[in-house]
Amino acid sequence: MGDLKIEEPKIDMWKLAFGFVEMAVVKCAIQLEIAETIESHGHPMTVSELSSAIGCNPSLLNRIMRFLSHNHIFKEIIDTQGSKSYSQTPSSRLLMRSEENSIAPLVFLESSLVTQASWQSLSVRVLDKAPSAFEAATGKDLWSYAAENPVFNKLFNEGLACVTKLEMPSIIDGCLGVFDGIDTVVDVGGGNGTTLGNLVKAYPWIKGINFDLPHVVSTAPKCDGVEHVGGDMFDSIPKADAIFLKLILHDWGDEECIRILKKCKEAVPQDKGIVIILDAVIDKENKTNVGLILDISMIVHTNEGKERTLEEWGYVLGKAGFSRYTVKSTNAATSVIKAFP
């Protein structure tokens, strides 16, 4: 037992040191289109069949599939003759780029050279030697860099849209009843309009306004029931019955957050308006690691952004002048915060 106690910390550190391996192998699986190949085949495939269909090294692919099945991405099947094959799982289907809820865009964003260089600059930010880790790596803040680099801008917006698609069922469920009696909704920082498009489908009586920076909405696809409007949320926000902010306020420090919330408050009717915030709420128990991961991500990608505790949300909402608010947990990484003027 004594030796086991000594070894467990070492094993944990090994896992942390090689934490990037899982993402690299998953990205490899996406690029090789392993899931698509098995799906089109219609039944489990051996490594020999897979390597022939993909056109890759069978010995190396065997080691990739061993790793992926060990991590429950694909399922390993051994028949009565001892022959090994691999089948799809709910997780592997998320790797298919043709799937509506594919996680591929998020993997490509987080594994990109720009994003990885930012993560490697985390200590630079903690030492206060740069406004953000992203800026330490690229020389510009995230928003300026995206505005000047169309390839990264596309990668970034597709990655955020991917997160939206994955969480949308939980978002819809968490917003049940919220949009009753509401005719117009502005999605502030709505990116390419994915979130608002899904909300309008779920609540077809809503007229949606997707509001984001001009270079973002200029490439947003057309969507029934959604109007794309370019602008700056620090200057003004289009008028509506409700303002919707999903994973926006965590990008900013308290001072900027309060400024944004004040603009939101000005944009809705004071008697029946509502501001709906979808963001993480860090609880004391930290039952899941997702909120803490997102919080470190804010250190990397933003200057002053952070995930907030319930008390910290109460502080910024109070300073922005909201009379009351409610918080509802969802099955996603975010909670639904409803703030009333």
N, C-alpha and C positions, 0 to 999 in steps of 0.2 A: 504493500500500500504506500510505503514511503517513497519508493521509486516512482510510482504512478503520479504522486503529487508533484514530484520534481519534473516529470516529463510533460504533464498537461500544459504548463505555461509555455514550454518550448513548442509544443504542437500548435498552440494558439498563435504564437508569434510567427511560426512558419506560414500559417494560413493568412495572417495579416500581410506578411511580406510578399506573398504571392497572390494577393487578393485580385490583382488585375487579370489573372489567368482565365477566370470564368468568363469575363467579358470578351477577352480575345478569342476564346474558343467558340462562344456563342456568335460572335461576329463572323468567324470563319464559316460556321454552319449556315448562316444567312447568305454569305457570299457564294458558297457552293450550292445553295438551294437544295439542301438535303431534305428538308421537310416537304418542299414542292415535289421532289422526285419520288418520295415514298407515297405522297398523296395521289399523284397521277398514276402510280403503279397499281394502286387499289388494294394492296395487301402488304404484309411485312416483307422486307428485303434483306438479303444477306449483304455483307460488306463487298463481296465479289460483284453482286448485281449492282449495288450502289456505285462502286468505283467505275464500273463499266459504263453506267448511264451518265455519270458526272464527268468521267474522263480524268480521273485523278489517281494518285498512288494508293493502291489497296492497303499496303502495310501501314502507311501513315493515317489513312482514313480509319482503319481498324482502331487505332489508338485514340483518334478523335471521338469515335462513336462510343468507345469504352468510357471515356471521360464524361460524355454527354448523358449516357444512360446511368452512370453512377450518380450524376446530379439530377436524375429524374426528368431530363428534358425529353429523351426518347426512351421507349421501353424495350428492354432486351428480352427476346423470346428464345428459349432453347427447346427444340422438339425432342421426341423420344429417341431419335438417332444421335442426339447431341449436336445437331446443327444449330447455329446461332443466326438469328435475324433481328431486325429492328422495326418497331412500329411507331406510329404517331401517338402523341399524348396531347391533352389540352395545352400544355406548355409549348410543345414543339410547333403546334399550329399557329401560335403567336409569332413565330419566326417567319412565316410565309408573307412575303411582301404584298401579295394579292389579297390577303385577308383584311377585312375592315378594321379589325382591332390589332393589326400587326404592331409588334414592338420594335421592328427593324429601324424606323426613323430615329427613335430614341437611342438605340444602340449606336447607330452611325454618328449621331451628334456627340454623345458622351465619349466615344472612342476616337473622335477626330483629333488631328494633331494640335489644333488650336485649343480645344477643350482640355486635352491631356496636359498641354504645356501650362495651362492655367492652374490645374490641380497641383502640378509640380512646383508652383510658385506660392503655395499656401503659406509657408514659413515666412516668405518675404512680406506678406500682408500682416501676419501676426506680429512681426517686428516693426510694423508701421513704416516700412520702407517704400510702400507704394499704396495708392488709394484702394486698389483691389488686386487680387492675384491675377485676374484676367488682364488688367492693365499692365501689371509687371511683365506678363508674357507677351503682350501684343503691342503695348505702347498706347493703347486707346481703351476707353471704357467699352463695355459690351455693346451699348446702343449705338455709339459712334462707329465702332468696328463693323457692326452688322449693316449700318447704313451705307458704308463705303465698300463692302464686300458682298456682292450679290450671291455668290456661292454659299458663303457662311450664313447669310440672311435666310436663304432658302432652307438650309440644313437646320437652322435654329427654329424657324417657324414650323417646319414639318415635325421636328422633335416635340415641340410644345403641343401641336395638334394631336400627336400620337398619345401623349399623356391624357389629353382631353377625351379622346375616344375610349381609352382604357377605363377612365373613371366616370364616363358619362352616365352609365346606368345608376351608379351610386349617387351621382349629382342629382339626377332626375328624381330618384327616390327621396333624397334629402330635401328636395324643394317642393314636395307635394303640398299643395294648398297655398304656397307662397305667392304664386302668380294669379290667384283668383282675384278678379276685379281690376287687373292691371292691363292696360291697353298697349303701352309703349315701354320698351326696355332698351337701355343703352349698355352695351358690354364694353366697359372701359379697358383698353389694352387687350382687345379681343383677338389680336393676331389676324389669321386668315379667315376668321369667322366660323370656325368649326364648332365651338361651344354654342354660339348663338343660333347657328343653323339647327343644331340638335334640340335646343330649347324651343325654337319656333315649331319644329316638328311635333314635339311633345305637347306644346300649348299653342295650337294653331291660331288662336285669336290675337296673339301678340304680334305687334309690329316691332321688328328688331333693328337697332342701329349699332353696327359694329364700328367702334371708335378706336383708332390707333394712329400712330405716327404715319405721315403721308407715304413714306417709302415702304411701309408694311402693307397698308390697305391697297396700294397701287398694284400689288401682285395677287391680291385676294380674289378667289374665284367667285363668280356670281352664285347667289343662293336665294331661292324663293323666300320672300318675307323678310329679307335682310338687306339693309342699305349700308354700304361702306362709306364712312366719313373719316377724313384725315384731320388731325389736329394734335394739340398738346394738352394733356389733362391738367397741367399746372397753370394753363391760361384760362381755359373754360371747357365745360362739358355740355354736350347737347341736352336740352330739356327732355324729360321723360317722367313717367309715373314711377319707374324703378331704375336704379343704377345697379349694375352687376359687375363685380370685380372678382375674377378668379386668378389666384396666385399672382396678384399684382402688388399688393401692399407689402408683401414680404421682401420685395426688391428694394425697399426704401427704409431709411432710418426714421425715427419718431417724428422729427420736424417735417420732413417731406411727406410722410404718411398723413400727418394732421392737415397739411395743406391740400393734399388730394381729397381727403374726406370732407373738408370744408367746401371744396368745389362740387363734390357729389351732393352735399346737403343743399347747396344753392340750386342745383339742377332739378330737384324733385319738389312736388307740391308740399308745403309745410304741414298741411292738414292730413294728408293720406299717403304721402310719399314714403318710399322705403329704399334703403341701400342694402344690397345683398352681397355679402363677402364670403368667398370660399377660400379659406386658407387653413394652414395647420394651426392647431392649438396645442402647445407643448404642455403635457400634464406632468404632475409630480412623479407618477409611477413610471412614465415612459414605457407604456405597455408594448409599443412597437418601436422599432429603430428608425422608421421612415422619417418621422418629424426631425429627429436628430441629424439624419443624413441630409435632409433638405436644409437644415440650419447651417451645416458646414458648407453646403453648396452655395449658400448666400454669401459666406465669407469669400469664397473663391470668385464668384461671378459679379458681385455688386460691391459698392463702396461702403454702404451702411446698412444693407438689408439684413433681416433676421427673421426667424420664426418666433412667434410670441406666445407667452403664457396667457392664461385668462386674465390675470391682473394687468399685464401689459396691454392687452386689447382694450380693457376697460379704461386705461389711461388715455390712449390715443383717441378713442371714441368720445370720451368726456371732454378732452381738450378741443375736439372738433365741433363740439356743441350739440351732440346728440342727446336726446332726453332719456332714452332707454335703449336696451339691446337684448337680444336673446341668442343663445348658442345651442346648436344641435349637432351632435356627432353623426358621422355617416360611416358607411363601410369602406370608404376610401381614405386617403391620407389627410383629407381636408375635413373641416367642420363648416356648417352653414351658420354664419353670423348675420342676423337681421338687425339693422340699426334704424331707428326712427327719429325724425327731426324733433 
